[in-house]
Amino acid sequence: MDHSTNITYLSLEGHVELEKYRYVYFVICLTVYILILCCNVVVLSIIYTSKSLHEPMYIFIAALLCNALFLTAAFYPKLLSDFLSEKQVLSHGACLFQAFCLYTCALSEFTLLSAMAYDRYVSICKPLQYATLVKMSTVKKLLFFCWFIPSCEMATSIILTYRQLCKFKLNRIYCSTYSVAKLSCGDITVTNSYGLSALGIAVCPPVIFIIYSYVRILDVCLKNSKDFRRKALQTCLPHLIIFINFSITACFEVINNRFEGSVPHIFDMIMSVENAVIPPLLNPIVYGLKLQEIRNRIKKMIC
């Protein structure tokens, strides 16, 4: 704690051999961050500038890519500055704000993927009702709740976590609510219970709905022609790849949070950064390559 300013500072102790490899880490992370920005911005600009892509499916894709940019903005700038700093510290409030941003975006990813699954489900299983069920007003409401509900859940978690600290060292390279809660002086049973409950509420319904929607889509595809199946697969496969990829990386993050210290530190660090590397980099590549409308416009842009 800085007694002159009465601000509590936390030290991030999760870096591996930082003194030896700080510039290597910096170059690698900066390259990854620039790639993430470029890939996402290219797809977003194509969706924004092409009037024919101003449809619900592409709006949901744009929202997913924006969500990834928000997440990386809360992660990479601080990480890059830490690589070049003598001390890897930040204030208690800033740490909780970073945790709020990171986990709100992570939970929003699931809600956005479920909204996209709803769009595909109605488009394939109820095509005649699509214009009625998926109107622009409906899309706006879905996007609002996709960010609002996770924000409320994480705000409550941050309020429960914000208390006096007895320890000031985090064995991580970024902040998480559970890691900060373990530094507090009092009992964290309520915080821990709420965190697990909120995680279940935020993740389970979207995952169950996504699985249900794809079971129904598969059932409809099997009853239709080969050409219908090909078109359905072309629009659904990118979404399915993104969902499976993000679910796996999110599971690693939850396991990493709960069993911190039980696995080798280097493996612990790799697991902890997966969500800030793989989904933001993979999402625009998958949608850019798999969706013909976007792929054609990228080719046109390059030519």
C-alpha distance (Angstrom), angle and dihedral (degrees) to the residues before:
residue distance angle dihedral
M1 . . .
D2 3.80 . .
H3 3.83 102.1 .
S4 3.82 93.3 -170.4
T5 3.81 91.6 62.9
N6 3.83 98.6 21.6
I7 3.84 90.2 -127.7
T8 3.79 120.8 140.0
Y9 3.81 113.6 -135.2
L10 3.80 126.0 -162.1
S11 3.78 124.7 -151.4
L12 3.82 119.1 -138.4
E13 3.80 104.8 -141.5
G14 3.80 99.5 171.1
H15 3.81 99.3 97.2
V16 3.82 116.2 114.8
E17 3.85 115.4 -135.0
L18 3.80 91.3 -27.2
E19 3.81 95.4 168.1
K20 3.81 90.6 56.8
Y21 3.82 100.8 41.2
R22 3.81 105.4 23.1
Y23 3.83 94.9 120.7
V24 3.81 92.7 44.1
Y25 3.80 89.7 51.6
F26 3.80 90.7 46.4
V27 3.83 94.7 52.0
I28 3.82 93.2 45.5
C29 3.82 94.3 47.9
L30 3.80 93.5 43.3
T31 3.83 89.8 51.3
V32 3.80 91.7 49.2
Y33 3.81 91.6 47.5
I34 3.82 92.7 49.6
L35 3.83 90.1 48.6
I36 3.81 90.7 50.2
L37 3.82 91.6 49.3
C38 3.80 94.0 46.3
C39 3.82 96.2 45.9
N40 3.80 94.3 46.7
V41 3.80 95.3 42.5
V42 3.83 92.1 50.5
V43 3.82 92.8 54.2
L44 3.83 92.3 41.6
S45 3.81 92.1 50.5
I46 3.82 91.0 49.9
I47 3.81 91.6 51.5
Y48 3.82 91.6 45.1
T49 3.82 97.0 48.0
S50 3.83 97.9 40.9
K51 3.80 110.9 79.6
S52 3.81 91.2 -164.4
L53 3.83 89.3 62.4
H54 3.81 93.8 56.3
E55 3.80 89.8 105.6
P56 3.84 129.6 119.1
M57 3.81 95.2 -101.1
Y58 3.82 93.6 53.6
I59 3.81 93.0 40.8
F60 3.82 89.0 56.7
I61 3.82 89.6 48.9
A62 3.82 89.8 51.4
A63 3.82 90.1 49.7
L64 3.81 90.7 51.0
L65 3.81 91.4 51.1
C66 3.83 91.8 46.9
N67 3.79 88.8 51.2
A68 3.82 89.7 54.0
L69 3.83 90.4 50.4
F70 3.83 90.6 52.0
L71 3.81 90.1 50.7
T72 3.81 94.1 49.5
A73 3.83 91.1 45.7
A74 3.82 88.3 58.9
F75 3.81 91.9 48.0
Y76 3.83 115.5 33.6
P77 3.85 105.0 47.0
K78 3.82 92.0 55.0
L79 3.82 91.9 42.8
L80 3.82 92.4 50.0
S81 3.81 92.2 48.7
D82 3.83 90.1 49.6
F83 3.80 90.8 55.8
L84 3.80 90.0 59.3
S85 3.82 96.9 39.2
E86 3.78 128.3 91.1
K87 3.82 91.4 -139.1
Q88 3.80 124.9 35.9
V89 3.80 100.8 -147.4
L90 3.81 140.1 135.7
S91 3.77 135.1 173.7
H92 3.79 122.6 -89.9
G93 3.82 91.0 -113.5
A94 3.81 93.5 47.8
C95 3.79 90.0 48.8
L96 3.81 92.0 53.9
F97 3.81 90.5 45.5
Q98 3.80 90.3 53.8
A99 3.82 90.3 48.8
F100 3.83 89.7 49.2
C101 3.83 92.4 52.2
L102 3.81 95.4 44.1
Y103 3.79 97.0 47.4
T104 3.80 95.4 39.5
C105 3.82 88.4 56.3
A106 3.81 91.4 45.1
L107 3.82 93.0 51.8
S108 3.82 90.5 42.8
E109 3.80 88.7 57.3
F110 3.81 89.6 65.3
T111 3.81 93.8 46.5
L112 3.82 91.4 47.3
L113 3.81 90.9 49.3
S114 3.82 89.7 51.3
A115 3.84 90.2 50.4
M116 3.81 88.8 51.2
A117 3.81 89.9 48.9
Y118 3.83 89.0 53.1
D119 3.82 89.9 51.9
R120 3.83 92.0 51.0
Y121 3.83 92.2 43.2
V122 3.82 93.1 54.3
S123 3.82 92.4 41.3
I124 3.83 93.6 53.8
C125 3.80 104.4 27.4
K126 3.83 99.6 35.1
P127 3.82 105.7 23.2
L128 3.82 94.8 155.8
Q129 3.82 91.0 56.5
Y130 3.82 95.6 42.8
A131 3.82 96.4 99.7
T132 3.82 90.0 50.5
L133 3.82 99.2 42.5
V134 3.82 99.1 39.4
K135 3.80 104.3 44.0
M136 3.80 122.4 155.0
S137 3.81 89.6 -105.2
T138 3.82 88.5 55.2
V139 3.80 91.0 49.1
K140 3.84 91.0 52.0
K141 3.82 91.7 49.8
L142 3.82 92.0 48.2
L143 3.81 92.2 49.8
F144 3.81 91.1 48.5
F145 3.82 93.0 52.6
C146 3.82 91.7 42.1
W147 3.82 88.6 65.6
F148 3.81 101.3 25.4
I149 3.83 98.9 57.5
P150 3.87 95.5 48.8
S151 3.84 89.2 44.8
C152 3.81 91.4 54.6
E153 3.81 92.4 46.5
M154 3.80 92.7 49.6
A155 3.83 93.2 43.7
T156 3.81 89.0 56.3
S157 3.80 90.2 48.0
I158 3.83 91.2 50.8
I159 3.83 91.4 50.0
L160 3.82 90.3 52.2
T161 3.81 91.0 46.7
Y162 3.81 96.3 48.3
R163 3.82 103.4 96.0
Q164 3.80 141.0 115.5
L165 3.80 114.0 -57.4
C166 3.80 128.0 -139.2
K167 3.82 95.8 -177.0
F168 3.79 127.5 43.7
K169 3.80 106.6 -169.8
L170 3.82 122.9 94.6
N171 3.79 116.0 -164.2
R172 3.81 89.8 -146.2
I173 3.80 139.8 81.7
Y174 3.83 93.3 -126.8
C175 3.80 136.1 23.2
S176 3.80 127.7 -89.9
T177 3.80 126.5 179.2
Y178 3.80 93.9 -124.5
S179 3.83 93.0 50.5
V180 3.81 91.6 49.1
A181 3.81 91.7 45.7
K182 3.81 89.8 56.5
L183 3.82 89.0 59.7
S184 3.81 93.2 59.1
C185 3.79 123.6 105.6
G186 3.81 99.8 -128.6
D187 3.78 136.5 58.5
I188 3.83 114.1 -63.1
T189 3.81 98.6 -165.5
V190 3.83 93.1 111.7
T191 3.82 92.4 46.9
N192 3.78 91.7 46.8
S193 3.82 93.6 47.2
Y194 3.80 92.1 47.9
G195 3.80 91.4 48.1
L196 3.79 92.9 53.7
S197 3.83 92.0 44.1
A198 3.80 93.2 48.2
L199 3.79 90.5 47.7
G200 3.80 90.8 52.4
I201 3.81 92.9 47.1
A202 3.81 93.4 46.1
V203 3.81 97.3 44.9
C204 3.82 110.4 27.8
P205 3.86 100.7 58.9
P206 3.84 93.7 48.4
V207 3.82 92.1 45.6
I208 3.82 92.5 47.7
F209 3.81 91.1 48.1
I210 3.83 92.6 48.1
I211 3.81 91.3 50.8
Y212 3.83 91.1 46.4
S213 3.82 92.7 48.7
Y214 3.80 92.3 51.1
V215 3.79 92.4 47.8
R216 3.82 88.1 54.4
I217 3.82 91.9 44.9
L218 3.81 90.6 50.5
D219 3.80 90.4 49.7
V220 3.82 91.3 52.3
C221 3.82 92.4 45.4
L222 3.81 92.6 53.2
K223 3.80 90.0 54.7
N224 3.80 94.9 51.5
S225 3.79 138.9 65.8
K226 3.78 127.0 -70.3
D227 3.82 91.1 -109.4
F228 3.82 91.0 53.0
R229 3.82 90.3 50.8
R230 3.81 91.0 49.9
K231 3.82 93.1 52.1
A232 3.82 92.5 44.8
L233 3.80 91.2 49.4
Q234 3.80 91.5 48.9
T235 3.82 92.2 59.5
C236 3.83 98.5 34.5
L237 3.81 101.6 43.7
P238 3.86 96.3 70.9
H239 3.80 90.7 50.1
L240 3.80 91.5 48.1
I241 3.83 92.3 49.1
I242 3.83 91.1 50.2
F243 3.82 92.1 46.9
I244 3.82 94.5 50.3
N245 3.81 92.3 44.2
F246 3.81 94.1 49.2
S247 3.82 93.3 44.3
I248 3.81 90.8 54.4
T249 3.82 94.1 47.5
A250 3.83 91.2 45.0
C251 3.82 90.0 52.4
F252 3.80 89.4 52.6
E253 3.82 90.1 51.3
V254 3.83 93.0 50.7
I255 3.82 91.4 47.2
N256 3.80 90.3 46.1
N257 3.83 91.6 51.4
R258 3.79 95.7 47.6
F259 3.81 98.0 41.7
E260 3.80 98.3 37.1
G261 3.79 109.3 157.6
S262 3.82 94.1 21.1
V263 3.82 94.5 90.6
P264 3.84 131.9 51.8
H265 3.81 109.9 -74.3
I266 3.81 95.9 -123.8
F267 3.83 90.8 53.1
D268 3.80 88.5 45.5
M269 3.82 90.9 55.7
I270 3.81 94.3 46.9
M271 3.80 91.0 51.2
S272 3.80 92.0 47.5
V273 3.84 95.3 56.8
E274 3.81 99.4 41.6
N275 3.82 94.5 96.0
A276 3.80 91.0 54.0
V277 3.82 93.2 49.8
I278 3.80 114.4 30.1
P279 3.87 105.3 41.5
P280 3.86 96.7 41.1
L281 3.82 90.5 48.8
L282 3.80 97.3 38.6
N283 3.84 99.2 45.3
P284 3.82 99.1 67.1
I285 3.81 92.0 39.1
V286 3.82 92.8 52.7
Y287 3.81 94.0 45.3
G288 3.80 91.8 41.8
L289 3.80 93.3 52.6
K290 3.80 101.9 34.2
L291 3.82 103.4 42.2
Q292 3.78 108.8 72.7
E293 3.83 96.6 -152.9
I294 3.81 92.5 55.5
R295 3.81 93.6 39.2
N296 3.81 92.4 53.1
R297 3.80 91.8 50.5
I298 3.82 92.0 48.9
K299 3.84 89.2 52.5
K300 3.81 89.6 48.9
M301 3.81 91.0 49.3
I302 3.82 92.0 50.4
C303 3.82 92.9 46.4
